[in-house]
Amino acid sequence: MPSIKEIKKHIKGVESTLKITNAMYLISSASLRKAKANHDKVEPFFEKLRYSFADIFHHSLSLEHPYLDQRPNIKEEDRKIGYIVVTGDKGLAGAYNHNILKSANESILQTKNPVVFVIGQMGRSYFTQKKVRVEEDFFHSTQEPTIRMAVRMRKAILEAFEEGKIDEVWIWYTDMVTPLQLEPKLQKLLPMDKNLFPYETEKETYKRTVEYIPSPDVVFDHLVPEYLTGMLYGCLVESYCSEQSARMTAMDASTKNAKDMLKQLNLSYNRARQGAITQEITEIAGDGLTRD
Amino acid sequence: MSTFKLDILTPDRNFFSGNVDNLILPILDGEYGVEAGHEPVVAVVEAGMMRYRVDGEWHYASVSHGLAEIMPDYSVLLVGTAEHPEEIDQMRAQRAKERAEDRLRHKCDIQKYHNNTTALARAVARLKTSKHL
């Protein structure tokens, strides 16, 4: 049986850990709320944008544009496929980082020429360890995603795509289905095709004769960057919310565990204390008896 | 006069939502007027001053680059930024204008030239809109 001093030390250790996990729980719930509010503010704009996009796609049949070019003459083994992987900057978020990295790594291993863009420190160190080459210049943090950040990312991605450094762009992010159900998801960003935009044709009939000023190509030129920014921002926020939610769950569980542990420790501390007292009394009583 | 619904959205906020009877937008080759029953159009909006009329009263706003979706019974404006005249900092816009003009006097590459001209357009639009306070 451990001594009273040892138990006391253990209790102190657990108590300070409890303080940390509890604080982390509170912090992530606050961040989650903030990120969600931000997301809700931006959502209508990009929702409308997505809708206009689908509109143009389904009404302009002869649209030709670099961003629509599927590059069919590049052979399967030469295709360079860009993956954007959104991970967290920090650990202690349950299985959040593990899940997204595992799925992303699998798809990267299956591709002949992957080009990996990592967002977040955890992903960066993971791929460095796995000896997967990541793009060095693409350095972004996942803390509190902003539109400005999404714009910078979009510029880098479009540049690489236009220069032919990559032929396809996909993004791995974590979708928050419910706060407890987080799913890694893969989404295609470039080149675009009609299948990416589901559209109900019967909904509004007079849209068939939409005119584009000055021309569909120019309108499209303006739409694509905005659309991509919206997509990237959406994925970043979704991942960030997932990360915070995962951390909340993890920290809640560890706070609970710490509390259970404290209960046990207190019990054994009291037992040990009582044992010591009983022993002392017996000793005194024994001492008295022998003196008589 | 018949009205139509107008929504002006930016990533930051829902700038305006309501019924208007006339709308004038800055587009690539000048100003573009819209009334109810307009043919369906999607147009690229340039940085500039836009105005819309509610109950016979004109309202002014400066907008940056974006997109307008015009339908017979409603219009949606998706722009990067939108400001009411009272929100515009005149001094700041004036400084931005001078800075852009100054930079345009020097030789620079096509990308910088493009950036400077759009900055200038934004500053001029703000100044113009702020006069309508």
Interface residues (C-beta under 8 A of the other chain):
Chain A: K41 V42 P44 F45 F46 K48 L49 S52 D55 I56 I147 Y206 K207 T209 V210 E211 Y212 I213 P214 V218 V219 H222 L223 E226
Chain B: D7 L9 T10 P11 D12 R13 N14 I27 L28 D29 Y32 E39 P40 V41 V42 A43 V44 H65 G66 L67 E69 M71 P72 V76 L78
